Amino acid sequence: MPIDRQTLREVLYAQREALSQESELDDVQTIELDQTRVGRLSRAEAMQDHQMALEMARRRRAALEAIDDALRRLEKDPDFGVCEDCGEPIVAKRLALNPTQRLCVPCQSVREET
């Protein structure tokens, strides 16, 4: 079953829009705590929350980069949907779930084992 490039394009644009809207809501700034007014546990919790927000923002940026890369490949690469490791077609259902995939399931499994 051939991949439907238009559907994948629409999915990728929708994903990019959703992530972009989430990114606009983020305003991760350096935390400044008044050491005399905030308890030790409150400071630790604030620092943990800050680190979690930074990590979420990093993951969102990485996802946006993967989406933009997939859109470029979808437009220019005639081999889009072919596994980068073994050269076999990636199952259309896998691409439908996540169009940014570059590997088939067996090759992805091998990479995750190492």
N, C-alpha and C positions, 0 to 999 in steps of 0.2 A: 504494500500500500504506500503510494508516494506521499511525501509530506505536503501539507497545504501551507505554502509560504505565506499567503495572505492572512490566514488564521493565526499563524505563529507571530507574524508582524503585529497583528492587533493585540494579541496576548502580551507581547513584550511592551508595546506602548502603554497598555493599561497598567502593567506592573510598574513601569517607569513613572507613570503619573502618580500612582498610589505612594510609591517610595518618595517621590519628590515632595508630595504634600506632607508626608510624615517628617521629612527633613526640615521643611519650613517651620514645623512646630518645635523642633529642637532648638534650644538656645543654651547649649552646654558652655558654661563659662567657668572660669577658675573660681573655686570656692574660697571665700575668705571668712574665717571664723574668729569671733572675739573670744580669745582664750579665757578671758576672765568671766564670761557670761554663759558659756556653753559647757555642759558636762562632758566628761570623757566619752561616754557612750554615745551621746548626741553627735560629737565630733566624728567618731568612728563611723556612725551610721551615715552621716552627711558625706564623708569621704567615700564610703562604699557606694552610695547612691550616685555620686559623681562619676566614679569609675565605671559603674554599670551604664550610665548614660553615654559616656565616652565610647564604650565598647559597642553599644547599640548603634551609635552614629557611625562608627568605623565599619560595622557590618552592612549598614545601609549604603554607605559609599561604595563598598566592594560589590554589593548587589547591583547598584546602578552602573558601575563600570562593566560588570558581566553582561548586563542587559544591553548597554550601548555596543559592546563588542559583538554580541549575538546579532544585533540589528545590522551592524556593518558586514558581518559574515553572511547573513541572510541575503543582503543586497548584492554582494560582490563575489561570493564564493560559490561556484557551481557544485562544490562538494559539501555544502552545508548539510548536516545530518549524517555525515560519515564519521565514524570513530577515528580520532586522531592517532590512536595507538595501533589498531589492527586493520583499519581501512574498511571495515564492514559497516553496513548501514546501521544507524541507531534506530531502534524500534520507534515508530511514529508515536505510540502512546507515551513513551518516555519523553520525547520531545514535546508532546502536547502538555504534559505535566510541568515540564521545565525546559523551555526552549534554549536556555543557556548551556545545556549539557553539551560536552565535547567528547564524551566517551560512552561506549556501550556498557551495559551492566557488567559483563564479565571483566572488561578492562578496568572499570571503576573499582570492582571488588579487588582485583590484583593490586591496584595502587593503594587502596585503603589497608591492605594487609601489610604493606611495607612501611 
